[in-house]
Structures are given as structure tokens and as C-alpha cells.
Amino acid sequence: MFLRCEQLQAQMVYGAFKDLANKSARDIQEDI
């Protein structure tokens, strides 16, 4: 159960990081 919770947390962090990376890439493209 603990391992499962940690896995879910890791997925959330990865998802948030991916969204941030996509947003940053989009902002950079708009600036150019």
C-alpha cells in the first residue's frame, strides 16, 4: 500500500513536471 502511494506520488510529480516542460517549451516558441 505504501509502495503504491509512493508510485502514485511519483506519477503526479512526473505529470506536473511534464506539464511545466510543455508550458515552458510553448512559451519559448512564442518568444521566438
C-alpha positions as CSV (number, residue, x, y, z in Angstrom):
1,M,0.0,0.0,0.0
2,F,2.8,2.4,0.9
3,L,4.7,1.5,-2.3
4,R,1.5,2.1,-4.2
5,C,1.1,5.5,-2.6
6,E,4.7,6.4,-3.4
7,Q,4.2,5.3,-7.0
8,L,1.1,7.5,-7.3
9,Q,3.0,10.5,-5.9
10,A,5.9,9.9,-8.4
11,Q,3.4,9.8,-11.2
12,M,1.8,13.1,-10.0
13,V,5.3,14.8,-9.8
14,Y,6.2,13.5,-13.2
15,G,2.9,14.7,-14.7
16,A,3.4,18.1,-13.2
17,F,7.0,18.3,-14.4
18,K,5.9,17.3,-17.9
19,D,3.1,20.0,-17.9
20,L,5.7,22.5,-16.8
21,A,8.1,21.5,-19.5
22,N,5.4,21.6,-22.2
23,K,4.4,25.1,-20.9
24,S,8.0,26.3,-21.0
25,A,8.5,25.0,-24.5
26,R,5.4,26.7,-25.6
27,D,6.4,30.0,-24.0
28,I,9.8,29.8,-25.7
29,Q,8.3,29.1,-29.1
30,E,6.0,32.2,-28.7
31,D,9.0,34.3,-27.8
32,I,11.0,33.4,-30.9
